[in-house]
Amino acid sequence: MDPQKLDAPPRAVEWKGRTRALLVSFTRSDEVLEWLAALQRSGRVARARRRAHGILAKLRRRLGKIAGVLVQDQRQKHVADVEKRLAALLQILPSPPNQDWESLAPGDRWALAGKGDALIVLRLGEKDAPSLRGASLEEIAREVLAGRFKRLLVKRYADAGPPVAHPIGESLLRSILPFSEAAKELANMAATSPGSALDAHARYEALCDLLADRPDLVDFAAAQAAEASDGVSIIPFDRPDMLPRSIPAEPKRRSALFLHHSYYHFNCLSDGLRRRGWDAMTVSLANPNSPDQQFFHGEDLSLFDPDPKIMREKTRAFFRTVPERFGALHFYGMGHASFFPELFENSERPVQPPFDFFELRRHQTIIGFMPSGCLDGAPQSAIRELSGNVCAKCVWETNPRVCSDQRSTAWAKRLERVCDWIGIEGDWPAGPRTGDKYVHGPVVTTLDTEAWRPDLVVPDEFKVKRAPGTILVYHAVGNYATRRTGDRDIKGTGAVMAAIDRLKAEGLPLQLYFATNVPSRVVRFIQVQADIVIDQLNYGRIGANARESMMLGRPVIVRLDPRQGGQLPPQRQVQEAPLVDATEQNVTDVLRELVQSPSRRADLGRRAREFAVAWHGSDACAERYEKVIDRIRAGLIPDSPDLYPAPPLH
């Protein structure tokens, strides 16, 4: 069509009168569409809108009849033509005055998501969020025609806030809802647009990259995953009516939710936070009949149910309340970045985005994580290099189903996408653990100073029998049967037993208490009776056994290696701890010296208790946790030297 003749109406159509001819032309010819397109190409958009608005006013009065005619006469033959006209109907809608919504550009795309009774339309530019497949304008019309939605909300990619009820959306509903049932049926006959060509893992990577920066787009990412139909779960977005409110209430006071069991750490930290005035809660999904319960100390709320469907609905109902009540979330468990077991994943090529955690990120809930050890987010090769090849002592080094660079790297990447901070609690800062989101010192590895105290009263059933004058040496390995094979002995248990045998042969009155799979609630009653505790002799860091024994005032032998590598200073917690450093090679000599020095044992025990209260006491850690959350809310990196106890004067 010649743009120079734009002032003339389409051939055979008059603007004044002949409304019927106009409508017939619209339904049976492409001339009006070509004319409108030429107007837009010429840049005379404002004039086109005014004229298009006049056309729409007339079209609305006759749309029902037209749709009926289409259904009766052109059901199969003109489905594509109807789709084209629905698209045109959207394109000629005028933009409201005084709104910063430019006319449609050639590269504009639209993404769709449903939430409750609202259809949400996201307007994307040509280069915005390439992981979101743009919906066609026909798809938008079909979604409205399907009758599932009563509201249409609009959001531009450039706007980080929630979608709004925009006049464009209101006009669209007014234009399309008058379609008859027959017209709905006709529109729904059209084929859907083709899905994304990405495989499940590539789609996961693209969507998680997008949501890490733009969690406000989680509705559209979940809709994209649902459309792919490749088995990926979109919980909780499969039930939009059960999602948290779009604009949650601000939590009334400082509050934190601790998700999944982490031995006793979350329980003790929650108690410390409550003493500081926080609303704190521990939540578990674990089966109460699981053998792992021996390691746990209970929870405030269990969402477990033997019926998966009931458990899912209980979890949905609780999750809906989380953003309004809790300003922070901390979780534990490799692969468990979700409230819903359906979203748990720990693999080299993950495919399951944790949509519920991204929903919390949208609500600005601060999410933190506590690893269970080195493989929990640090590549094996990086640990090997930094630690001086401690991996050679570990049975998991040669089992890629448990520990591999690919698996740990994929998990670390997932953590950095969903978390505001990751506290490695004094573990090796290898690989990605040197990033700004990582807190290197202890924050969550918390102990109750009353439950673990030197004068703990031991119940009769837990008293260790020994001859008078015998020195009791305590050593423990959890899951011992799977953690030692031949010379792969991460704790150095073989060297400990050999040292005990040699010193007993020398005439020293030693007795070894070796513990494995002892319930966590009971262990402290054994530890407190020990004269000496020997922890690991290879790993170089301070683990749970050493922390508990220090809090109980016991002298502890353990391998200490405070090196951090790179630009990080030595780990103060390891460097300053009043512990006795030993390796598999010299543990016999170190143990002999300690056995023969009661005064040194007493001094070490006293200082160990003081150190443990300052570094791991529930009140000290609660204060540290509060400072971390405050730093994040202030836009600062979470770690800082002033989080930790003042260095000793010497």
BELKA-V424345 format. One record per run of one state. SS is the DSSP state (alpha for helix, beta for strand, coil for the rest). FROM is the first residue (numbers start at 1). TO is the last residue. If there is no record, write none. Layout:
BEGIN
ss=SS from=FROM to=TO
ss=SS from=FROM to=TO
END
This chain:
BEGIN
ss=coil from=1 to=2
ss=alpha from=3 to=5
ss=coil from=6 to=18
ss=alpha from=19 to=28
ss=coil from=29 to=30
ss=alpha from=31 to=41
ss=coil from=42 to=44
ss=alpha from=45 to=73
ss=coil from=74 to=78
ss=alpha from=79 to=91
ss=coil from=92 to=108
ss=beta from=109 to=115
ss=coil from=116 to=117
ss=beta from=118 to=124
ss=coil from=125 to=134
ss=beta from=135 to=135
ss=coil from=136 to=136
ss=alpha from=137 to=145
ss=coil from=146 to=150
ss=beta from=151 to=156
ss=coil from=157 to=163
ss=beta from=164 to=164
ss=coil from=165 to=166
ss=alpha from=167 to=176
ss=coil from=177 to=180
ss=alpha from=181 to=188
ss=coil from=189 to=199
ss=alpha from=200 to=213
ss=coil from=214 to=214
ss=alpha from=215 to=228
ss=coil from=229 to=239
ss=alpha from=240 to=242
ss=coil from=243 to=254
ss=beta from=255 to=259
ss=coil from=260 to=264
ss=alpha from=265 to=275
ss=coil from=276 to=278
ss=beta from=279 to=284
ss=coil from=285 to=290
ss=alpha from=291 to=295
ss=coil from=296 to=300
ss=beta from=301 to=302
ss=coil from=303 to=307
ss=alpha from=308 to=325
ss=coil from=326 to=327
ss=beta from=328 to=332
ss=coil from=333 to=340
ss=alpha from=341 to=343
ss=coil from=344 to=354
ss=alpha from=355 to=362
ss=coil from=363 to=365
ss=beta from=366 to=370
ss=coil from=371 to=379
ss=alpha from=380 to=387
ss=coil from=388 to=389
ss=alpha from=390 to=393
ss=coil from=394 to=394
ss=alpha from=395 to=398
ss=coil from=399 to=404
ss=alpha from=405 to=418
ss=coil from=419 to=420
ss=beta from=421 to=423
ss=coil from=424 to=430
ss=alpha from=431 to=434
ss=coil from=435 to=437
ss=beta from=438 to=439
ss=coil from=440 to=446
ss=beta from=447 to=447
ss=coil from=448 to=459
ss=alpha from=460 to=462
ss=coil from=463 to=470
ss=beta from=471 to=476
ss=coil from=477 to=479
ss=alpha from=480 to=483
ss=beta from=484 to=485
ss=coil from=486 to=487
ss=beta from=488 to=489
ss=coil from=490 to=492
ss=alpha from=493 to=505
ss=coil from=506 to=509
ss=beta from=510 to=515
ss=coil from=516 to=519
ss=alpha from=520 to=527
ss=coil from=528 to=531
ss=beta from=532 to=534
ss=coil from=535 to=543
ss=alpha from=544 to=551
ss=coil from=552 to=554
ss=beta from=555 to=558
ss=coil from=559 to=571
ss=alpha from=572 to=576
ss=coil from=577 to=579
ss=beta from=580 to=581
ss=coil from=582 to=586
ss=alpha from=587 to=595
ss=coil from=596 to=597
ss=alpha from=598 to=616
ss=beta from=617 to=617
ss=alpha from=618 to=633
ss=coil from=634 to=640
ss=alpha from=641 to=643
ss=coil from=644 to=650
END
